Amino acid sequence: MSKKKTPEIITVDAAQVQELLAQLQRHLPEPVFESAAAMLRTLQWVMELIQKKNASLGRLRRILFGDKTEKTKNLFAGNGAAGVAAKERKPVKGHGRNGANQYSGAQRVDVSHPKLKPGEGCPACEKGNLIERAPSRIVRIVAQPMFHATIFALQVLRCSLCGKTYTAPAPAAAGTAKYDPKVGPMIAMMRFGGGMPHYRMEKMQKDLGVPLPAATQWELMEESARNLEPVHQELIRVAAQGQLLHNDDTTMRIQSLKKERAQSGSGRTGIFTTSIISKIQDHHIALYFTGGNHAGENLGEVLKHRAAGLDKPIHMCDGLSRNLPREFDALLAHCIPHGRRNFVDVKESFPEQCRKVLEDLSLVFKNDAQAKQEELSPLDRLRLHQERSAPILEGLRSWMQEQLDQKKVEPNSGLGEAIRYMFNHWEPLTLFLREPGAPLDNNICERALKLAILHRKNSLGYKTQNGARIGDLFMSLIHTCRLATVNPFDYLTTLVAHAQSVRNAPDQWLPWSYRQTLATAIG
């Protein structure tokens, strides 16, 4: 049995990789070159991570393959109180089932009793009267193409003598255009809300007997975007007034911008999609921006619309400097899970020390969960954390300082790096102990970025900057609706149907107010 030969390991720098890619691009077809380039850049990136002194095996595994879980009770399952809690957990009854009230988009059919009516006598006891109660509901789900077509065959009559023809009038259901106004918003929902590329929809619709070419899909979606632009701009203006702002970004691809930068040979090479979540009163607004700017630069552009005289907002982000706007001052809060994750990465090498940190932090998050469950006001939540969480964190800080001072941990080890990160960001990490309403994490923004990541995985990015702009618009509207528990499809189609009113007063057509505006207009 022959042994596999160990491959020769060659070290190349970034300039050599770029030169190799330039040579490959001249000889390979574009799709093959893109795959080869992605593999080479991935290999270069992994090698750079391995060479870093703080690149633990746990961190590399998480970056490359993702973590199944980061919950303390699962990380230390089978050991201590966390393991016992994990074993004793029981599945939630009815998990995965949806009640009839969850089907907000379903057609409702009221079915009356064929023989009995409210107010009539009871046929069983013949003494009481029948009183109407809540209906017994049956949910029936059927399958159909996402886009279905109707052919109206209009009868044509022709005079056998004079040749004059008479065509039957088209019914109202035939409409005035081939494509219903709702088609554009539905395409946007599938593309930017569900991650389905145009070519997949084209193939699926062809298989279902209702062709819908990719080029036509784009034209219909772009037309809808023009009608929705005023509301998108209004959301940006309103978001700038928020008292709590989250931001983060992820990498993205824009082919035209990438080629433009390659030809110029200078400037920034990265392309990003930034997610900004703004909380204003009881509403959350989601905004997306794709291009060459970092998260902090995009947040700075939004905050140019902020009214003068407002208090400093709370700005939640991770510890990267590129998330900070340059010309705007805010109360900075950092994400505790980012600091916590450094301990998760090295838990296999330092199990006891990491368990101490993770279990202490889990108590802080339990206190915050209790505040949410009891629906405490921001001030009452602050008092709860000051009473319960502050002593825990002060004790944790003293313990970490002791590890360094008494040389119980090597400062340059993975654990030492994790502790130093906590110390370097301690003030913004603990802002929630001093400022009402300050969050503990940036999870709401990271969840919002999943929409952009889904698009990147399925569509491999955007072709042009205009395509990215339209994608940002639809993602912003769709995810803002989801945060407001509003049906995104109903919202988009309503705005398209009332395009003129939306242009005249976009502030009246926001996700949380459009229903009232619509009711007033109809009334």
C-alpha positions in Angstrom: 0.0 0.0 0.0 1.6 3.2 -1.2 1.8 6.2 1.1 0.5 9.6 0.0 3.4 11.9 -0.7 3.6 15.1 1.4 3.0 18.1 -0.9 5.7 20.6 -1.2 4.9 23.7 0.8 5.6 27.0 -1.0 5.4 30.4 0.7 4.3 33.3 -1.6 3.5 36.9 -0.7 0.5 38.9 -1.8 2.3 40.4 -4.8 3.2 37.0 -6.1 -0.4 35.8 -5.8 -1.6 38.9 -7.7 1.0 38.2 -10.5 -0.1 34.6 -10.7 -3.8 35.6 -10.9 -3.0 38.1 -13.7 -1.3 35.3 -15.7 -4.2 32.9 -15.1 -6.8 35.4 -16.2 -5.2 35.6 -19.6 -5.5 31.9 -20.2 -8.6 30.7 -18.4 -12.3 31.3 -19.1 -13.9 33.8 -16.7 -16.0 31.3 -14.6 -12.9 29.0 -14.2 -10.7 31.9 -13.4 -13.1 33.2 -10.7 -13.1 29.7 -9.0 -9.3 29.4 -9.2 -8.8 33.0 -7.8 -11.2 32.2 -4.9 -9.3 29.1 -4.0 -5.9 30.8 -4.1 -7.1 33.7 -2.0 -8.6 31.3 0.5 -5.3 29.4 0.7 -3.4 32.6 1.2 -5.8 33.8 3.9 -5.6 30.5 5.8 -1.8 30.5 5.7 -1.8 34.1 7.0 -4.1 33.0 9.9 -1.9 30.1 10.8 1.2 32.3 10.9 -0.4 34.7 13.4 0.6 33.9 17.0 -3.0 34.1 18.3 -4.4 31.8 15.7 -5.5 28.9 18.0 -6.9 25.7 16.6 -10.3 26.6 18.1 -10.4 29.9 16.4 -9.3 28.4 13.0 -12.0 25.8 13.3 -14.6 28.3 14.1 -13.6 30.6 11.2 -13.4 27.9 8.6 -16.3 25.6 9.6 -18.4 27.7 12.0 -19.4 26.6 15.5 -22.4 24.4 16.2 -22.9 26.2 19.4 -21.3 28.8 21.7 -23.6 28.3 24.7 -21.8 27.7 27.9 -24.0 24.7 28.9 -23.1 23.0 25.6 -19.4 23.9 25.6 -19.0 22.2 28.9 -21.8 19.6 28.5 -21.5 16.8 31.0 -19.3 18.8 33.5 -20.5 20.9 36.4 -23.8 22.8 36.7 -23.8 23.7 33.0 -23.7 20.1 32.0 -26.5 19.1 34.4 -28.7 21.9 33.0 -28.1 20.7 29.5 -29.1 17.2 30.3 -32.2 18.2 32.2 -33.5 20.4 29.5 -36.8 19.1 28.0 -38.1 19.8 24.5 -40.7 22.5 24.2 -44.2 21.1 23.8 -45.7 21.9 20.3 -42.3 23.2 19.0 -42.5 23.6 15.2 -46.2 23.8 14.9 -48.0 26.9 13.6 -51.5 27.9 14.8 -54.1 29.3 12.3 -53.4 32.8 13.5 -49.9 32.5 12.1 -51.2 32.4 8.5 -51.7 36.1 8.1 -51.4 35.8 4.3 -54.1 33.1 4.0 -57.4 33.7 2.4 -60.3 33.5 4.9 -63.5 31.6 4.1 -66.3 32.0 6.6 -68.5 28.8 6.7 -71.9 29.1 8.3 -73.8 26.2 9.7 -76.2 24.8 7.0 -79.1 24.4 9.4 -78.6 26.5 12.5 -78.2 30.2 13.2 -77.2 32.3 16.3 -80.2 33.0 18.5 -82.2 30.0 17.6 -83.2 27.3 20.1 -80.9 24.4 20.9 -82.2 21.3 19.1 -80.7 19.0 21.8 -82.1 20.4 25.0 -84.8 22.6 23.4 -84.4 25.1 26.2 -81.3 27.3 25.6 -80.4 29.6 22.7 -77.4 29.2 20.4 -74.6 31.7 21.0 -71.8 32.2 18.5 -68.3 31.4 19.7 -64.9 31.6 18.2 -64.9 29.6 15.0 -63.3 26.2 14.6 -60.5 26.7 12.1 -59.1 24.3 9.4 -55.9 25.3 7.6 -55.7 24.0 4.0 -52.4 24.5 2.1 -52.1 23.9 -1.6 -49.2 24.1 -4.1 -49.0 26.5 -7.1 -46.3 28.3 -9.2 -44.9 31.4 -7.5 -46.0 33.3 -10.6 -49.0 31.9 -12.4 -50.6 33.1 -15.7 -54.1 33.3 -17.1 -54.8 33.3 -20.8 -57.9 35.3 -21.8 -59.1 33.9 -25.1 -61.3 36.7 -26.5 -63.8 35.5 -29.1 -63.4 37.1 -32.5 -66.3 37.2 -35.0 -65.9 38.2 -38.7 -68.6 39.1 -41.2 -68.5 36.8 -44.1 -69.6 39.6 -46.5 -67.9 42.8 -45.4 -65.0 41.3 -43.5 -65.6 43.4 -40.4 -64.4 41.7 -37.2 -65.9 41.9 -33.7 -63.7 41.0 -30.7 -65.2 40.2 -27.3 -64.3 42.9 -24.7 -61.6 41.9 -22.2 -62.9 41.2 -18.6 -61.7 43.4 -15.8 -59.5 40.6 -14.5 -57.4 40.8 -17.6 -56.0 44.2 -16.4 -54.2 46.7 -18.6 -50.7 45.3 -18.6 -49.2 41.8 -19.1 -47.6 41.8 -15.6 -49.6 42.6 -12.5 -48.0 45.3 -10.3 -47.4 42.7 -7.5 -45.0 40.7 -9.7 -42.1 43.1 -9.2 -42.3 43.1 -5.4 -42.7 39.3 -5.3 -39.5 39.0 -7.4 -37.7 41.3 -4.9 -39.0 39.2 -2.0 -37.6 36.0 -3.6 -34.3 37.6 -4.6 -33.4 39.8 -1.7 -35.6 38.3 1.0 -35.2 34.7 0.2 -31.8 34.6 -1.6 -33.1 33.1 -4.9 -31.1 34.3 -8.0 -33.0 35.3 -11.1 -31.7 32.4 -13.2 -33.1 29.9 -10.7 -36.5 31.6 -10.8 -36.3 31.6 -14.6 -35.6 27.8 -14.6 -38.3 27.1 -12.0 -41.0 29.1 -13.8 -40.1 27.4 -17.1 -40.5 24.0 -15.5 -43.9 25.1 -14.2 -45.1 26.3 -17.6 -45.1 30.0 -16.9 -41.9 31.5 -18.4 -40.4 34.5 -16.7 -37.0 35.4 -18.2 -34.3 36.8 -15.9 -34.0 40.0 -17.8 -37.8 40.6 -17.5 -37.6 39.9 -13.7 -34.9 42.6 -13.4 -36.9 45.2 -15.3 -40.0 44.6 -13.2 -38.1 44.7 -10.0 -36.2 47.9 -11.0 -39.5 49.6 -11.9 -40.9 48.7 -8.4 -37.7 50.1 -6.8 -38.3 53.5 -8.4 -41.7 53.7 -6.7 -40.2 52.7 -3.3 -37.1 55.0 -3.3 -38.9 57.9 -1.5 -39.7 55.6 1.5 -36.2 54.3 1.5 -34.8 57.8 1.8 -37.3 58.6 4.5 -36.1 55.5 6.5 -32.5 56.8 6.3 -33.6 60.2 7.6 -35.6 58.7 10.5 -32.9 56.2 11.3 -30.4 59.0 11.8 -32.5 60.3 14.7 -32.3 57.0 16.6 -31.2 56.8 20.3 -29.5 53.4 19.7 -27.5 52.5 16.6 -25.9 49.2 15.7 -23.5 48.6 12.8 -21.3 45.9 11.3 -20.3 44.8 7.8 -19.5 41.7 5.8 -17.6 41.2 2.5 -19.5 41.5 -0.8 -18.8 41.4 -4.5 -19.6 44.0 -7.1 -18.1 43.0 -10.5 -18.1 46.4 -12.1 -16.4 48.0 -9.0 -13.9 45.2 -8.8 -12.9 45.6 -12.5 -12.7 49.4 -12.1 -10.3 49.1 -9.2 -8.3 46.4 -10.9 -7.8 48.7 -13.9 -6.9 51.7 -11.8 -4.4 49.6 -9.7 -4.7 51.8 -6.6 -7.0 52.6 -3.7 -9.0 50.3 -1.4 -9.6 46.8 -2.6 -12.3 45.6 -0.2 -16.0 45.7 -1.0 -18.5 45.4 1.9 -22.2 45.4 2.8 -22.9 47.3 5.9 -25.9 46.7 8.1 -27.2 49.5 10.4 -30.0 49.0 12.9 -31.4 52.1 14.4 -33.9 52.1 17.3 -36.1 55.1 17.5 -38.8 55.0 20.2 -40.4 51.5 19.9 -39.3 50.9 16.3 -36.3 49.3 14.6 -35.1 50.4 11.2 -32.7 48.2 9.1 -30.5 49.8 6.5 -28.1 48.2 4.1 -25.2 49.9 2.1 -23.0 48.0 -0.4 -19.8 49.5 -1.9 -16.3 50.4 -1.0 -17.0 52.1 2.4 -16.6 50.5 5.8 -19.4 50.3 8.4 -18.2 53.4 10.2 -18.1 55.5 7.0 -21.6 54.4 6.1 -22.9 55.2 9.6 -21.3 58.6 9.3 -23.2 59.3 6.0 -26.5 58.3 7.7 -25.8 60.5 10.7 -25.4 63.6 8.5 -29.2 63.6 8.5 -29.4 63.7 12.3 -31.1 66.8 13.7 -29.0 69.2 15.7 -29.5 69.4 19.4 -30.3 65.7 20.0 -28.6 63.8 22.8 -25.6 61.5 21.9 -26.9 58.2 20.7 -25.6 54.9 21.9 -23.4 53.2 19.3 -23.1 49.4 19.6 -20.4 47.6 17.5 -17.5 45.3 17.9 -14.0 46.4 18.6 -12.8 47.1 15.0 -11.9 50.7 14.5 -13.5 50.7 11.0 -16.9 50.5 12.6 -16.5 54.0 14.1 -17.8 57.1 12.3 -15.0 59.7 12.1 -16.9 62.9 12.5 -19.6 61.9 15.0 -19.5 61.5 18.8 -21.5 58.8 20.5 -21.7 56.7 23.6 -19.6 53.7 22.5 -20.7 50.2 23.5 -18.9 47.1 22.5 -20.3 43.6 22.0 -19.7 41.3 25.0 -20.0 38.1 22.9 -17.0 39.2 20.8 -14.9 39.3 23.9 -16.4 36.1 25.2 -15.7 34.3 21.9 -11.9 34.7 22.5 -12.3 32.5 25.6 -14.4 30.0 23.6 -11.6 29.7 21.1 -9.1 28.6 23.8 -11.3 26.6 26.1 -9.6 23.3 25.1 -6.2 24.6 26.2 -7.5 26.4 29.4 -10.7 24.7 30.3 -11.0 25.7 34.0 -10.1 29.4 33.5 -12.4 29.7 30.4 -15.3 28.1 32.3 -14.9 30.6 35.1 -15.2 33.5 32.6 -18.0 32.0 30.5 -20.1 31.1 33.5 -19.7 34.6 35.0 -20.8 36.2 31.8 -23.7 33.8 31.4 -25.1 35.1 34.7 -25.0 38.6 33.3 -26.9 37.5 30.3 -29.4 35.8 32.5 -30.0 39.0 34.3 -30.6 40.8 31.0 -33.0 38.0 29.9 -35.0 38.5 33.1 -35.2 42.3 32.5 -36.6 41.5 29.0 -39.0 38.9 30.3 -40.4 41.3 33.0 -40.5 44.2 30.4 -38.5 46.5 32.6 -38.1 50.1 31.6 -34.5 51.2 30.6 -34.0 52.8 34.0 -35.2 49.8 35.9 -33.1 47.5 33.7 -30.1 49.7 34.6 -30.8 49.3 38.3 -31.1 45.6 38.0 -27.7 45.3 36.3 -26.1 47.7 38.7 -27.4 45.6 41.6 -26.7 42.1 40.2 -24.4 42.2 37.2 -21.9 44.9 38.5 -20.6 42.7 41.4 -20.1 39.8 39.0 -18.1 41.8 36.5 -16.0 43.5 39.1 -15.2 40.1 40.6 -14.3 38.8 37.1 -12.1 41.8 36.4 -10.2 41.3 39.7 -9.8 37.6 38.9 -8.4 38.4 35.4 -6.0 41.0 36.8 -4.8 38.5 39.3 -4.1 36.0 36.5 -1.8 38.5 34.9 -0.2 40.1 38.0 0.6 36.7 39.6 1.8 35.3 36.3 -0.7 32.5 36.4 -1.1 33.0 32.7 1.4 33.8 30.0 0.4 37.3 28.6 1.1 36.2 25.0 -0.8 33.0 25.2 -4.3 32.6 23.8 -5.8 33.1 27.3 -3.6 36.1 27.9 -4.7 37.7 24.6 -8.4 37.1 25.5 -7.9 38.7 28.9 -6.1 41.7 27.4 -8.9 42.2 24.9 -11.4 42.5 27.8 -9.2 45.0 29.6 -8.6 47.1 26.5 -12.4 47.4 25.8 -13.7 47.3 29.4 -15.4 50.7 29.4 -17.5 50.2 26.2 -18.1 46.5 27.1 -19.7 47.6 30.4 -21.6 50.7 29.2 -24.9 48.9 30.1 -23.9 49.4 33.8 -23.9 53.2 33.4 -26.3 54.1 30.6 -30.0 53.2 30.4 -30.9 51.2 27.3 -27.3 50.2 26.4 -27.3 46.7 25.0 -25.0 43.8 25.8 -24.5 42.6 22.3 -24.6 43.4 18.6 -26.7 40.3 17.7 -29.5 42.2 16.1 -27.1 43.6 13.6 -25.3 40.4 12.9 -28.6 38.6 12.3 -29.5 41.3 9.8 -26.3 40.7 8.0 -27.4 37.1 7.3 -29.7 38.5 4.6 -26.7 39.9 2.7 -24.7 36.8 3.4 -27.5 34.6 1.9 -27.5 36.8 -1.2 -23.7 36.5 -1.5 -23.7 32.8 -1.2 -26.5 32.2 -3.7 -26.0 35.1 -6.2 -22.2 35.5 -5.7 -22.7 39.3 -5.3 -23.8 42.0 -7.7 -22.9 42.8 -11.3 -23.1 46.6 -11.0 -23.3 49.3 -8.4 -26.8 50.0 -9.5 -27.8 46.4 -8.8 -26.2 46.8 -5.4 -28.2 49.9 -4.7 -31.5 48.2 -5.6 -30.5 45.2 -3.5 -29.8 47.5 -0.5 -33.2 49.2 -1.0 -35.2 46.0 -0.9 -33.2 44.4 1.9 -33.7 47.6 4.0 -37.5 47.6 3.4 -37.9 43.9 3.8 -35.9 43.5 7.0 -37.4 46.6 8.6 -40.8 45.0 8.0 -39.7 41.8 9.7 -38.4 43.8 12.7 -41.8 45.5 12.9 -43.6 42.1 12.5 -45.2 43.5 9.3 -45.9 41.4 6.2 -43.2 42.6 3.8 -45.0 41.5 0.6 -48.2 43.3 1.7 -46.2 46.4 2.5 -44.3 46.5 -0.8 -47.3 45.9 -2.9 -49.3 48.5 -1.0 -46.6 51.1 -1.6 -46.4 50.3 -5.3 -50.2 50.5 -5.6 -50.2 54.0 -4.0 -46.9 55.2 -5.7 -48.1 58.8 -6.1 -49.2 59.2 -2.5 -45.9 57.7 -1.4 -43.9 60.2 -3.4 -46.0 63.1 -1.9 -45.7 62.0 1.8 -43.3 59.2 2.3 -43.3 59.8 6.1 -46.9 58.6 6.2 -46.0 55.2 4.6 -43.5 53.7 6.9 -43.9 50.0 7.9 -45.5 50.8 11.3 -47.8 53.6 10.0 -48.9 52.6 6.4 -51.9 50.6 7.5 -53.4 53.7 9.3 -52.6 55.9 6.3 -54.3 53.4 4.0 -57.3 53.2 6.2 -57.6 57.0 6.3 -57.3 57.2 2.5 -60.0 54.6 2.0 -62.3 56.1 4.6 
